[in-house]
Amino acid sequence: MASALACQKSETVGEVQAREKRVRAQALEECKVLLLAARKADPRNSDAVLAAWDKAAEALEKSRKLIAPGLHAEMAREVQIVRERIRTSIVVQTLLNDIKKARTSGGPADLLAVLKKMTANPGGQAIPPEITRQWAEEIKTIEMEMQFAEITKLLIDDKKQAASYALDPFIEKYPDHKKARILLDGLKKQLSKDQIRKQASTLFKAKNWPDALPLLKKINAIDRSDREVKEMIRQCEYEIELIEFHQAFKGADHLRTMTSADKLRRIWRERYERQVLPGLISPPTRQKLFAAALEASKNRRYREVRTLLKPLASDNPEAAAMIRQARYREYLIKGNAARQEGDQTTARALYKIAKNYAKTPAELKEINTLITATEAK
């Protein structure tokens, strides 16, 4: 009876061991099948591949106590490595898609955010180093251009001073940014121009022409396209010269008066003809100018004759005749001086200019004789 009970007990242990062996073999086989299925999964579908390896990992975890430790560790290591690689690949691909999307339909800020995420992500190790370096450089470029865009917006909003303050550190950070340097130079000139213009405008409105003029000329040197400043300069120059004219006129300094009048005519012809010329051609003044011109002519000061009578020449034949004769005598004397020095070529050239102003028979005979004499030499 005891012998029969022992045999029954021994069979129970054997059966248990056999059953355990079958369970272990079945667990191992199941894990091998799942691993093989994961290895054969379509690599074009990352999600499906990852799901297959996740399934294998789950089975291995359940079978941890059923598979030999060494074999289980080897299989688990493969699963872990592949799953990490797939996860990295999915993350990288997602970021690459985001980069592509940002390049085609997003703005600089969107692209910058994706690139920063890409370079900061550990999965970036799956990207070739030269690509990550390229992205890092692109990040710098985008940041630079975004900062520059903020500065240009300040200018658009007419915040010149703020833009100037922002440009200094920007150029220090990006010394090779040529546009920023050009912009800063122009901005400093503009700020200087604005400040000087404010001072000049105050002086101009107060009719302080002498002090306003040099400031206006400084502005014109900075920006020669400013027409308003050019007109202000003209008015200052005219008003200053007008004071000189009135002083000379009151002092009966005829040569100084007419020299100033000629300057006024060149500065602002319309105002000169309206304000100055009527007084010059009035009978009393005209008589004084003729007298001064005759005196100058007697003393061979022919340039003075032209200066004194020039405003009268357009409608006064006598004044025009005296100016013509003054020119004739001026070049004749210069020719004679050159001839006395032995320079026949220069003398002949001056005589020919004088001939252009010779009108009377006596003048023509005189000048032709002199020209022939220099040619004979």
Secondary structure as GFF3:
##gff-version 3
##sequence-region A 1 377
A	DSSP	alpha_helix	2	39	.	.	.	ID=ss1
A	DSSP	alpha_helix	46	62	.	.	.	ID=ss2
A	DSSP	alpha_helix	69	105	.	.	.	ID=ss3
A	DSSP	alpha_helix	108	120	.	.	.	ID=ss4
A	DSSP	three_ten_helix	122	126	.	.	.	ID=ss5
A	DSSP	alpha_helix	129	156	.	.	.	ID=ss6
A	DSSP	alpha_helix	160	173	.	.	.	ID=ss7
A	DSSP	alpha_helix	178	205	.	.	.	ID=ss8
A	DSSP	alpha_helix	209	222	.	.	.	ID=ss9
A	DSSP	alpha_helix	227	250	.	.	.	ID=ss10
A	DSSP	alpha_helix	254	267	.	.	.	ID=ss11
A	DSSP	alpha_helix	269	271	.	.	.	ID=ss12
A	DSSP	pi_helix	272	276	.	.	.	ID=ss13
A	DSSP	alpha_helix	277	280	.	.	.	ID=ss14
A	DSSP	alpha_helix	283	298	.	.	.	ID=ss15
A	DSSP	alpha_helix	302	309	.	.	.	ID=ss16
A	DSSP	three_ten_helix	310	312	.	.	.	ID=ss17
A	DSSP	alpha_helix	317	340	.	.	.	ID=ss18
A	DSSP	alpha_helix	344	355	.	.	.	ID=ss19
A	DSSP	alpha_helix	361	376	.	.	.	ID=ss20
###
